[in-house]
Amino acid sequence: MKIVSFETGGNTSFGIEKDGAIVDLGGRIDGATVAEDLLIPELQAKAAAIAATADGDHAMADVTLQIPVTNPEKILCIGINYANRNEEYGDLTPPQEYPSMFFRVPGSFVGHDVPVVRPPESEQLDYEGEIAIVIGEGGRRIPRESAESHIAALTCLNEGTIRDWLRHGKHNVTQGKNFDRTGSIGPWMVTADEFSGYGDLAIETRVNGEVRQKDTTASLMFDFAYLVSYVSTIMTLKRGDIISTGTPIGAGARFDPPIWLRPGDVLEVEASGIGVLRNQVVDEVV
């Protein structure tokens, strides 16, 4: 099931993608007011029953897709999680024992087919294609052996970055990771029942059709179950929380010379079983 959040005619709603259209579920399921409510098993079952017989209410072309989770409390990003990233950075130290993590705010992301913006403060807008976990049943100190049962859905994520602003802080990257509308999430979140496992999902990033990043989750140093368990040791996970699981080698900063995103570029992130997240780059109007 592909769960979407969208806007049309000045109104926001949520629903299910079906055959290239959207079955609008706003106001049709008691207890469901935003997309992430459909991650509750009983409400998800009701949504599936409605979508099975309903025709689409909106053509995809007639809506603006928003990030799939309407009100995520936490968007947590995992750094340098693909096994060959240390080599790409020229880091000859042993692989880290624990994952690197940082937060992003919801306003730093847009939805599918919505422009990502290059701010006037920097030309160093870069891409990072990732697969992101959406939490269903929350919890604290979740055991690794049961952690996958807390994954309700997956989505694609472009962890857009302003590279020179990453170095403004001595021990943090928050500045370069949180410029408004520099990243994207979507086009929808695909429910966990659509996946037989998470151990070998393909991820590919393209710029203007050119493949820049390509790998599978088999290369992850910290797999999905580990990440859910580890993060929940620190903080209580809640329904709709997003954990982005890391990006493969091939970001623009790693080319010599670096290749930054420019206005007019079309960025696509594609992942197994999820689909394609697409955005065009524009300059921010100030």
C-alpha positions as CSV (number, residue, x, y, z in Angstrom):
1,M,0.0,0.0,0.0
2,K,1.3,3.4,-1.0
3,I,0.2,6.1,1.6
4,V,0.3,9.7,0.4
5,S,-0.1,13.1,1.9
6,F,-1.2,15.8,-0.6
7,E,-2.6,19.2,-1.2
8,T,-5.2,20.1,-3.8
9,G,-7.4,23.2,-4.2
10,G,-5.9,24.7,-1.1
11,N,-6.9,21.7,1.1
12,T,-4.6,19.1,2.5
13,S,-5.5,15.4,2.9
14,F,-4.1,11.9,2.7
15,G,-4.9,8.7,1.0
16,I,-3.8,5.7,-1.0
17,E,-2.2,5.7,-4.4
18,K,-4.1,3.4,-6.8
19,D,-3.5,2.9,-10.5
20,G,-1.9,6.4,-10.9
21,A,-4.7,8.1,-8.9
22,I,-5.3,8.9,-5.3
23,V,-8.2,7.5,-3.2
24,D,-8.8,10.3,-0.8
25,L,-9.3,9.0,2.7
26,G,-9.7,12.3,4.5
27,G,-12.8,12.1,6.8
28,R,-13.6,8.5,5.7
29,I,-12.0,6.5,8.5
30,D,-12.8,7.2,12.2
31,G,-9.6,8.0,14.1
32,A,-7.6,8.8,11.0
33,T,-6.8,12.5,10.5
34,V,-3.3,12.4,8.9
35,A,-1.4,9.9,6.8
36,E,0.6,8.4,9.6
37,D,-2.6,7.3,11.3
38,L,-2.8,4.7,8.5
39,L,0.3,3.1,10.1
40,I,-2.0,1.8,12.9
41,P,-2.8,-1.8,11.9
42,E,-6.6,-1.6,12.3
43,L,-6.9,1.7,10.5
44,Q,-4.6,0.4,7.7
45,A,-6.9,-2.6,7.3
46,K,-9.9,-0.2,6.9
47,A,-7.9,1.9,4.4
48,A,-7.1,-1.2,2.4
49,A,-10.7,-2.3,2.3
50,I,-11.9,1.1,1.0
51,A,-9.1,1.3,-1.6
52,A,-9.8,-2.2,-2.9
53,T,-13.2,-1.2,-4.3
54,A,-13.0,2.6,-4.6
55,D,-12.1,4.6,-7.7
56,G,-9.5,7.3,-7.5
57,D,-10.7,10.7,-6.3
58,H,-7.8,12.7,-7.7
59,A,-5.5,12.3,-10.7
60,M,-1.9,12.3,-9.5
61,A,-1.2,15.3,-11.9
62,D,-3.9,17.3,-10.1
63,V,-2.3,17.2,-6.6
64,T,0.9,18.4,-4.9
65,L,2.5,15.7,-3.0
66,Q,3.8,16.6,0.5
67,I,6.3,14.6,2.5
68,P,4.4,11.4,3.4
69,V,4.4,11.8,7.1
70,T,2.4,14.9,8.1
71,N,3.8,15.6,11.5
72,P,7.0,13.6,12.2
73,E,8.3,14.3,15.7
74,K,11.8,13.1,14.7
75,I,13.7,12.9,11.4
76,L,16.9,11.2,12.2
77,C,19.7,10.7,9.6
78,I,22.4,8.1,9.8
79,G,25.8,9.1,8.5
80,I,28.4,7.0,6.7
81,N,26.6,3.7,6.9
82,Y,27.6,2.1,3.6
83,A,30.7,0.0,4.1
84,N,32.8,1.8,1.4
85,R,32.1,5.3,2.5
86,N,35.1,5.5,4.8
87,E,37.3,4.7,1.8
88,E,35.6,7.4,-0.3
89,Y,36.4,9.9,2.4
90,G,40.0,8.7,2.6
91,D,39.4,7.6,6.2
92,L,41.9,4.7,7.0
93,T,40.7,4.3,10.5
94,P,38.8,1.1,11.5
95,P,35.0,1.2,10.8
96,Q,33.0,2.9,13.6
97,E,31.6,0.8,16.3
98,Y,28.4,2.8,16.5
99,P,26.4,4.8,13.9
100,S,26.8,8.6,13.4
101,M,23.5,10.4,13.7
102,F,22.0,13.9,13.3
103,F,18.6,15.5,13.1
104,R,16.8,17.3,10.4
105,V,13.7,19.5,10.7
106,P,10.6,18.8,8.6
107,G,10.9,22.2,6.8
108,S,14.2,21.2,5.3
109,F,12.2,18.7,3.1
110,V,9.7,19.0,0.3
111,G,7.6,16.3,-1.4
112,H,7.8,14.6,-4.8
113,D,7.9,16.8,-7.9
114,V,8.2,19.9,-5.7
115,P,11.3,22.0,-6.4
116,V,14.3,21.8,-4.0
117,V,15.9,25.1,-3.6
118,R,19.5,26.3,-3.7
119,P,19.9,29.1,-1.2
120,P,21.7,32.3,-2.1
121,E,24.3,31.7,0.7
122,S,26.0,28.8,-1.2
123,E,26.4,27.1,-4.5
124,Q,27.3,23.9,-2.9
125,L,23.9,22.1,-2.9
126,D,24.6,18.4,-3.0
127,Y,22.4,15.2,-3.1
128,E,22.4,12.1,-1.0
129,G,19.9,9.4,-2.0
130,E,18.7,7.2,0.8
131,I,16.0,4.7,1.9
132,A,14.2,5.9,5.0
133,I,12.3,3.9,7.7
134,V,9.0,5.1,9.0
135,I,8.2,3.9,12.5
136,G,4.8,2.3,13.2
137,E,4.5,0.9,16.7
138,G,6.8,3.1,18.9
139,G,8.8,2.0,21.9
140,R,11.9,2.4,24.0
141,R,14.8,-0.1,24.2
142,I,13.4,-2.2,21.4
143,P,15.3,-5.5,21.1
144,R,17.1,-6.0,17.8
145,E,15.4,-9.4,17.3
146,S,11.9,-7.7,17.2
147,A,12.9,-4.3,15.8
148,E,11.7,-5.0,12.2
149,S,8.1,-5.3,13.6
150,H,8.3,-1.6,14.5
151,I,9.0,-0.6,10.8
152,A,5.7,0.3,9.3
153,A,6.8,1.6,6.0
154,L,9.7,2.7,3.8
155,T,10.1,5.8,1.6
156,C,12.8,7.5,-0.5
157,L,14.7,10.4,0.8
158,N,17.1,13.0,-0.8
159,E,19.2,14.2,2.1
160,G,20.1,17.5,0.3
161,T,23.1,19.2,1.9
162,I,24.8,22.6,1.7
163,R,28.4,21.3,1.9
164,D,30.4,24.3,2.9
165,W,28.0,25.0,5.8
166,L,28.7,21.6,7.2
167,R,32.0,23.0,8.3
168,H,30.7,26.0,10.2
169,G,30.6,24.0,13.4
170,K,33.6,22.1,14.9
171,H,31.8,19.0,15.9
172,N,28.4,19.1,14.2
173,V,26.8,19.2,10.7
174,T,23.4,20.7,11.6
175,Q,23.8,23.9,9.7
176,G,24.5,22.3,6.3
177,K,21.7,19.8,6.8
178,N,18.8,22.0,7.6
179,F,18.4,24.8,5.0
180,D,14.8,25.1,4.1
181,R,13.5,22.9,1.2
182,T,17.0,21.5,0.3
183,G,15.9,17.9,0.7
184,S,12.9,15.8,-0.3
185,I,11.0,12.7,0.9
186,G,8.5,10.6,-1.0
187,P,6.7,10.1,-3.3
188,W,4.8,8.0,-0.7
189,M,5.5,5.6,2.1
190,V,5.1,1.9,1.1
191,T,3.8,-0.3,3.9
192,A,6.0,-3.0,5.4
193,D,3.8,-5.8,4.1
194,E,5.0,-5.0,0.6
195,F,8.6,-6.1,1.5
196,S,9.8,-9.7,2.1
197,G,12.9,-8.3,3.8
198,Y,15.2,-5.3,4.0
199,G,18.6,-6.9,3.5
200,D,19.1,-6.4,-0.2
201,L,17.1,-3.4,-1.4
202,A,18.6,-1.4,-4.3
203,I,19.1,2.4,-4.1
204,E,20.0,4.5,-7.0
205,T,20.5,8.3,-7.4
206,R,20.4,10.0,-10.9
207,V,21.1,13.6,-11.9
208,N,19.7,14.5,-15.3
209,G,19.5,10.8,-16.0
210,E,23.1,10.1,-15.1
211,V,23.6,7.5,-12.4
212,R,25.6,9.0,-9.6
213,Q,25.0,6.6,-6.7
214,K,24.1,2.9,-6.8
215,D,24.2,0.2,-4.1
216,T,22.1,-2.1,-2.0
217,T,21.3,-2.3,1.7
218,A,23.4,-5.5,1.8
219,S,26.3,-3.0,2.1
220,L,25.0,-1.3,5.2
221,M,27.3,-1.5,8.3
222,F,24.2,-1.0,10.5
223,D,21.1,-2.7,9.2
224,F,17.5,-1.5,9.7
225,A,16.9,-3.7,12.8
226,Y,20.1,-2.5,14.5
227,L,19.2,1.2,13.8
228,V,15.7,0.9,15.2
229,S,17.1,-0.9,18.3
230,Y,20.0,1.5,18.8
231,V,18.0,4.7,18.4
232,S,15.3,3.5,20.7
233,T,17.9,2.9,23.4
234,I,18.5,6.6,23.4
235,M,15.0,8.0,22.8
236,T,11.4,6.8,22.6
237,L,10.4,6.2,19.0
238,K,6.9,7.3,18.0
239,R,4.6,6.5,15.2
240,G,5.7,8.5,12.1
241,D,9.3,9.0,13.2
242,I,11.7,8.8,10.3
243,I,15.1,7.2,10.3
244,S,17.1,7.7,7.1
245,T,19.5,4.9,6.7
246,G,22.5,6.4,5.0
247,T,23.7,7.2,1.4
248,P,26.1,5.2,-0.9
249,I,29.2,6.6,-2.4
250,G,29.0,9.1,-5.3
251,A,27.7,12.3,-3.9
252,G,28.7,15.4,-5.8
253,A,31.2,16.5,-3.2
254,R,33.3,13.4,-3.9
255,F,34.0,14.2,-7.6
256,D,37.2,16.0,-8.5
257,P,36.3,18.8,-9.0
258,P,33.0,18.6,-7.1
259,I,29.8,18.6,-9.1
260,W,27.1,20.7,-7.3
261,L,23.4,20.7,-8.2
262,R,22.4,23.7,-10.3
263,P,19.1,25.2,-11.2
264,G,17.3,23.1,-13.8
265,D,18.9,19.9,-12.7
266,V,16.5,17.0,-12.2
267,L,17.3,14.7,-9.3
268,E,15.8,11.2,-9.0
269,V,16.2,8.7,-6.1
270,E,14.9,5.2,-6.8
271,A,14.6,2.3,-4.4
272,S,13.4,-1.2,-4.7
273,G,9.7,-1.6,-3.9
274,I,9.2,2.1,-3.3
275,G,9.5,3.9,-6.6
276,V,11.1,7.1,-7.8
277,L,11.4,10.4,-5.9
278,R,11.9,13.2,-8.4
279,N,12.7,16.9,-7.9
280,Q,14.0,19.8,-10.0
281,V,16.5,22.3,-8.6
282,V,15.6,26.0,-8.5
283,D,17.3,29.0,-7.0
284,E,15.6,30.4,-3.9
285,V,13.8,33.6,-4.5
286,V,14.6,36.1,-1.7
